[in-house]
Structures are given as structure tokens and as C-alpha cells.
Amino acid sequence: MRIILLAASAVLSLSPTIAMAWGGTAHTVIDRAAIEAIPDDGPVFLRKYEDYIGASSLLPDSWRGDSENFSKIEEDPNHGWFREQFTFLKPIPRSRYEFVIALYKQHEKIKDSDPETAARTNVRWTGTLPYAAIEAYDRIVVCMRRIRAANAAGADASVAEQNCAFDVIRLGHYIGDGANPMHDSVSSDGWRGPNPHGYTTERSVHGRFESRFVDGMKLSVADIAPRIGKPGRRNGDMFDAVLAYLDASGDKVGAVFALEKRDGFANFADRDVREMIYERTAAGATMLRDMLCRAWTESASPPAKVEPSPLDFANPRFNPETGSAPD
């Protein structure tokens, strides 16, 4: 485990300087708190990978460097969900590519009448966070099935466990980002649009909240562990649950800006700001823990048989624009 931990640290130390979501402290705390809150009937094998996952919590941010632009173009949108940008789109498509196509169609529709809005009606200025999260979740279910199969056969499950731990790093990062209201609003880097309350428009507000203040208050797992209740989300649609989770977080963005207006996040003892961070990071850890437990439960059943295949033109939900049927 020490080798894994040192390797993860080395990867992060060599990464280019980029904007870090929540900062390393909060992301690591969220991941560790989630794993430590897994009950004994959950995916307890993840406990042995806690150091690796925690040390690698910022790994998805390292894929967003300007010098690796293929990776950046694909990865950047996965860290945000700017709801104000796609109020025209209801319901939210259950396919990443249907979402992208819908944005493009809206862009084409308004590019002449409203070029300013059209310039931000694209995947970079809307985000794809829920798709990144549910895609990682699906991969975790697959890995967990392989772990169960290896255990049932008395075989070595370590490779499947390591594959799963890597996908937990991805899921943990996206869910951690989603817990931060600044990642669920177009005002992520300063208030945009009508501003009757006089909220700051400075880009630095993002980092001052999620990194400088979190580090200054010395956030720890012990701070949020008591706020994580019993596992939930055993049933229901997981994509819908992710969307609801992001909505609940995004609804708090105005409250974050109101707190900043008081003293610019300069007072690390400010009880209200600390409470916001405790509540939001605990929400992230709870959601991550619940998704991991739900994935473990789901992995106990064989994969559902889908007929016709999502790639079959005969599937009633087949979309020729994407070449597949959505979930």
C-alpha cells in the first residue's frame, strides 16, 4: 500500500499547475470519509485502498492541463454542471451524446439572434458532470461483479479490486465536485448575470472558498464523519439521484456568495462558512458512500439482458443521431 501511495503522490507532484476543484484537502476528506463509512455488508475491500484513493483524489484534475489538449477537451466539462445554461432542455437526456447534440441544436437556433448566449451554449459551458459520474458508477458495478466472481471461485481478486479502486477515484472526484455549489452554477468563477445583491464577480472567489478557506479551517474526516448517516439509495434510478444531488447543491450557490460578501472568506473561524463546508463535504461523502454501497448491491445480480441491443436499429429507443438507445 505504501508503494501505491507514493506512486500516486509522485503522479500528482509532476502534474502541471491547473485549477483544482475543492482543493486537495476537501477531496481527500470526502473520499476517506465515504470509505470509512462503508458498512460491513458493503464493499469493505475498499478499506485497504483508502490511502491510494485518498492520495489520488485530484488525479482527474491532472487530466485537464492545457498541454494535453485532447484530454483537456474531453475532461474539462466533467467537473461542472452549469444548470442556468440549459434551462431550455427538459428532461435531461439519459445519454451524454444526446445532451451534446441538444446543445448544438440550441446553439444553431440562437447563434444569430443571441450570439452571446450561443457562445456559451456548448458542452464546455454547461458541463457533463452527471454523465461522468454515472459512467464511473457503471464501471464500478462491472468491477465489483468480477470481484464477487473471483471470491466465489476462490481466486485472486486483487486485480479486479485495483481496477475498482481506480474508478472510485474518478467517481469520488466528480461527486466531490458536485457537492460544491460553485461547480453547479455558471457563477462558478464570479457572479454572472443580474446581480441585485452585489455579489463578487472576481474569479478568485472559487479558490478562496474551496481551497484557501478549507485549508485554513483544517478540515478533517473527523469533522464530517458524525454527519454521515446510514446508507441510503438502495433503490430507485441512480442517474435521477445524481441529478437531484446536483440540484440540491446548486441551489446553495447564492448562499455561498452571500457568505463571501461578509468578509471575503478571510475569517477561518467564521461559523457560517465552516458550517457550509461541513454540510457540503458531508453531503459529498454520503453520496459517494451510498453510490458505492448501491453498486455493491447491484453487482450481486447478473447484468440485465437488454433486447434488442442498444445498438440495434430495431430497439424502439434507438436514436440514429447517436447510433444507440439511451439507458
N, C-alpha and C positions, 0 to 999 in steps of 0.2 A: 504493500500500500504506500510506503514511503517513496518508492521509486515512481509510482503513478503520480503522487502528489508533487514531487519535484519536477517531473516532466511537464505536468500541467502548468506549474508556475513558470517554467522556462519558456513555454509557448507564449504565455501572456506577456512576459517581460520583453519578448522580441517583437511583439506586435506594434504596428505604427500607432501614433497618437491619434485617437478618434474620440468622438463624443460617446461617453459611457452612460448607459441608461441605469438609473438608480445608483450608480457608483458600485464599486466592488463590495462595500460593506453590506448594503441592503440586499443585493442579490445573493450573496453568500449566506446571510442570515435567513432569508426566505427559504433557500434550498435546504439548509441544515435543519431549520425548524420543521419543515414539511417531513423530512425523512425521520426525524426523531419522534414525530407524532404518529407515525405509521403503527397501527395496532398489530397485535400478534397474529391475527388472521389475515393480515395484508402482505404486501411484497417485502417481507422483512430482510430478504437477501440484500436489499439496497443499503442497509445499515453499514455493511462492510465497505461500501463505496462512498460513504458520506464525505470523506476527506477529498477524494478525487472530484466528486461532483461540486462540492463547495469551492475548491480551488479553481475549478474550470467555469465558474458561473458567468464570467464575462466572455467566454470563448465566442459566442455568436456575434458579439460586438467587434471582435478582431477580424471578422469576415467583411467588414464594411469600409476598409481602407480605400482611399482614392486610387492608390497604385494598383489595386486589384479590382478593376472596374467591372469585369464580368461578375465577380462575386458580389460587389457592392450593389450593382443594379438589381440583382436577384434578392439580396438580403435586406437592404435598407427598408423596404416597405414592411417587412415582417415585424418591425419593432413599434409600429404605431397603428392607430385606428381613429382617424380624424372624422368623427361622425357628422360634423357640420357640412362636410364636403359631399355627402351623398344622401341627403335627405330625400332626394327625388327617387331613391331606389328602395322600394318595399315590395315584397320582403327581401331580405338579404339573400342572394343566391347561395345555394349549397355546393358551389363549385368555384374554386379560385379563378378559373378561366372565364366562366360566365360573368363573374364580377368584373374582371378586367375588360371584357367585351362591352358590358353595360356602361362602364365608364367612358370607353372610347366612343360609343354611340352618342352619349350625352355631350361629350366634348365636340363632336362633329355638329351636333344640333345647335349648340350655343356659341361656337367659335366666332361667328360674325356679329351676332347680336350682343354678346357679352364676353369679349376676348379675355378680360382679366380673370373672370371666373373660370373660363375654359382652360386657361393656362395652368390652373391647379386642379382641373378635373382629370386626373390621371393617377395611376397606381402609386406614384411617389408621394403625392399629396393627399392620399386617402388612407394608405396603409393596407396591409393584408394580415395583421396580427392574428385574427381568429383562424385563418386558414393555416398559418404556420403552426399554431398551437394544436389544431385538430389533426393535422398531418403528422406531427410528432407523436401525438397520442395514439394514432393508429399504428405507428411503427412500434410503439412500446407494447401494445397488445400483442403484436406478432412476436416480438422478442420474448414476451412472457409465456406465450404458448410453447415456445421452444424450450424454455427453462422447465416448464412443467413436464414436457415430454422427456427431457433428459433425466429429470428427477425420477419419473415413473419407470424409466428403463435402467436406473442405477448407473447412468452415465455421467460424465463430467459436464456440468452446466456452466462452467466458468466463462467460456467464450460468449455464450448467449447472455449471461449476466453482464459482461462487459459491454456488449452491444447495447443492451438495455440502458445501462448507466449512461452511455454517451447520449442516447436520445432523451434521457431525463435531464441532461444538461440543457439541451435545446428547449424542451418543454418548460423547464424551470425558468429559463431566461425570458421566454415570451410571456408566461403567466406572471412573472415578476414585473415585467414592463407594464403589463395590463393593469396591475394593481396601482400603478402611479397615474393619477388623473392627468398629468401632463402628457402622457402617452395616448390619451384617449380624447384629444381635442386638438383642433387646428391651432389653438393658442399654446402649443407646447413650448414655443420659444419666445414668449411675449404675447400679450393680448392682441387678438386680431378682430377687426370689425368694430361695430358700435361699442363705445367704451364709456357708458354713463357713470360708472363708478371710479373712473380714473385709474384703472389697473395698469401696472407697469407694462411697457412694450419692449423692455430690454431683454435681449436673448439670454443674458446671464441668469435670469430667474430660474431657468430649468436646472442648471447645475447648482445654484445656491440652495435650492430646495432638496434635491435628491442626493447630492453628494456632500457639499460643504456642511449643511446642517446635520445630515445623518452621521457624518464622521465626527462632527463637533459634539453631538449628544452621545456618542459612543454606543450606538445601537447594538444590541446583542440578542442572541437566541433567547436568553433568559427573560428579556423584556417582553417578548411576544408569545412565548410558549403557553402561558396561562390563558391566553386569549383564543387558543385553538381548541375547539370543542370536539365532540365525537364525529367520526367520519360521516359524511352525507353523500348525496348524489349517487346513490346506489342504483337508481332507476332514472328513466327519462332520457331525452335526447341530449347528448353531450355537446353538440355544436350549438344548440339553443342555449345551453347552460353557459357556454363560453361567451356568447353574445350578451346574455343578461349580466354576466360578471363584468364585462367591459362597460356596459351601460351604467351599472351602479358606480363604477369608478369614475367614468367620465362626468357623471352628474356632480362630482365634487370639485371640478376644476375651478369654479368660481370661488369656492371656499378657500382653495389654496392661494389664489391671487389676493383674496381679502386678507389672509394672514400675512402675506408678503407686504401688503400696503402698510401694515402697522409699523414694522421696523426693518423690513428688508431681509428677514431671516437672520438678523445679526445676533439675536439673543438665544444662545443654545439652551437656556433654561426655560424658554417660553413654553408653558404647559400646553397651550392650544396647538402649537405646531408639533410638539412632541406627540401629543395625542393623535393628531392626524397621521403622523408617520407610524406610530404603533398600530393604529387601526388598519392602515393600508397595507403595511407589510404583513400583518397577521392575516389579513384577507387573502393576500397572495399565497402565504404558506398554507392556509386552509384549503384554498382552491387546488393548489398543486398536490397536497396530500390526498384530497378527495379524488382527484383525477387518477392518481397512481393506484389508489385502492380500487377504484371502479375498473381500471384497466386490468388489474389482477383478477377481479371477479369475472370480467368478460373473457379473460384468457382461459378460464376453466372450461368453456364451451368451444366446440369446433367452430371454425369460421362459417358464417351463414352462406348457404348456397344461393347465388343470385342468378335467376333465369328469366329472360335471356341475359346474357352478359352485358355489363355496362357499355361494352364496345360493340355490341350487336345492333345493327340498324333496326332490328325488329323490337328492341326494347322500347316500350311506349314513352319513356322519358328521354330517349336518345336525342341529343342536340347536335345537329350537323355542324354548327359553328365551332364546337369544341371537340367533336369526334367521340363523345362519350355521354353517358347518362349520369346526372348528379346523384349523390347519395340519397 
